[in-house]
Amino acid sequence: MIRGMTTVLFAALVLTLAACSGGTRLDASSGEAMYESMTTIQEELPAGRRAEFDEALQIVMLSQVDFSELEGMENPEKAMEEKIRKAIHGKTASQIIAMADKVKNR
């Protein structure tokens, strides 16, 4: 009896943790992986939140650009891309939207 209840409680805990994970995380390990994970996230979001995610992603990406850092660099585009990828890698749609809200409220 106790063993059965333990199994049920464990299963409920696993399901709760999965539900709280916030969904698919953005994989920015490469350009292709980033595009695929962005597409997956957009497909998983309700239609009403897709535009919000797209706008938030643009805000977060643009907030990473600091032209003063890029001066004199041999390959500024690559440096900028790396900084953007690092900022968004592993984030969920909710986290990206929260990051954009912080940028807007600066």
C-alpha positions in Angstrom: 0.0 0.0 0.0 2.7 2.5 1.0 4.8 1.4 -2.0 1.9 2.1 -4.3 1.3 5.6 -2.8 5.0 6.4 -3.1 5.0 5.5 -6.8 1.9 7.6 -7.3 3.4 10.6 -5.4 6.7 10.2 -7.4 4.8 10.2 -10.7 2.8 13.3 -9.6 6.1 15.1 -8.7 7.7 14.3 -12.0 4.6 15.5 -13.9 4.5 18.7 -11.8 8.2 19.4 -12.5 7.7 18.8 -16.2 4.8 21.2 -16.3 6.8 23.9 -14.4 9.8 23.6 -16.7 8.3 26.3 -19.0 8.4 24.3 -22.2 11.1 24.1 -24.8 14.3 25.9 -24.3 16.0 27.9 -27.0 19.1 26.1 -28.3 21.5 28.7 -29.6 24.4 26.3 -30.0 24.3 27.0 -33.7 22.4 29.0 -36.2 20.5 26.0 -37.4 19.7 24.8 -33.9 18.5 28.2 -32.9 16.2 28.5 -35.9 14.7 25.0 -35.2 14.2 25.6 -31.5 12.6 29.1 -32.2 10.2 27.4 -34.6 9.4 24.7 -32.1 8.7 27.3 -29.4 6.5 29.4 -31.7 4.5 26.3 -32.6 4.0 25.3 -28.9 2.9 28.8 -27.9 -0.8 29.8 -28.1 -1.4 32.0 -31.1 -1.9 35.1 -29.0 1.6 34.8 -27.4 3.6 34.2 -30.7 3.8 37.8 -31.6 4.8 38.7 -28.0 7.6 36.1 -28.1 8.8 37.4 -31.5 8.9 41.0 -30.3 10.6 39.9 -27.0 13.2 38.0 -28.9 14.0 41.0 -31.1 14.3 43.3 -28.0 16.6 40.9 -26.2 18.8 40.3 -29.2 19.1 44.1 -29.9 19.8 44.8 -26.3 23.0 42.7 -26.6 24.4 44.9 -29.3 26.9 47.5 -28.0 28.6 49.2 -30.9 31.4 50.6 -28.7 32.5 47.0 -27.9 32.6 46.2 -31.6 35.0 49.0 -32.6 38.3 47.7 -33.8 37.3 44.1 -33.7 38.5 41.9 -36.6 35.1 40.1 -36.9 32.4 42.2 -35.1 29.5 40.3 -36.6 30.8 37.0 -35.1 31.4 38.7 -31.7 27.9 40.1 -31.8 26.3 36.8 -32.8 28.2 35.0 -30.0 27.0 37.5 -27.4 23.4 37.2 -28.5 23.5 33.4 -28.5 25.0 33.3 -25.1 22.2 35.6 -23.8 19.4 33.5 -25.1 20.7 30.0 -25.0 18.7 27.7 -22.8 15.9 30.2 -22.2 12.2 29.4 -22.4 9.7 31.7 -24.1 8.6 33.0 -20.7 12.2 33.8 -19.8 12.8 35.6 -23.1 9.6 37.7 -22.5 10.7 38.5 -19.0 14.1 39.6 -20.2 12.5 41.9 -22.8 10.3 43.4 -20.1 13.4 44.2 -18.0 15.0 45.9 -21.1 11.9 47.9 -21.7 11.8 49.0 -18.1 15.4 50.3 -17.9 
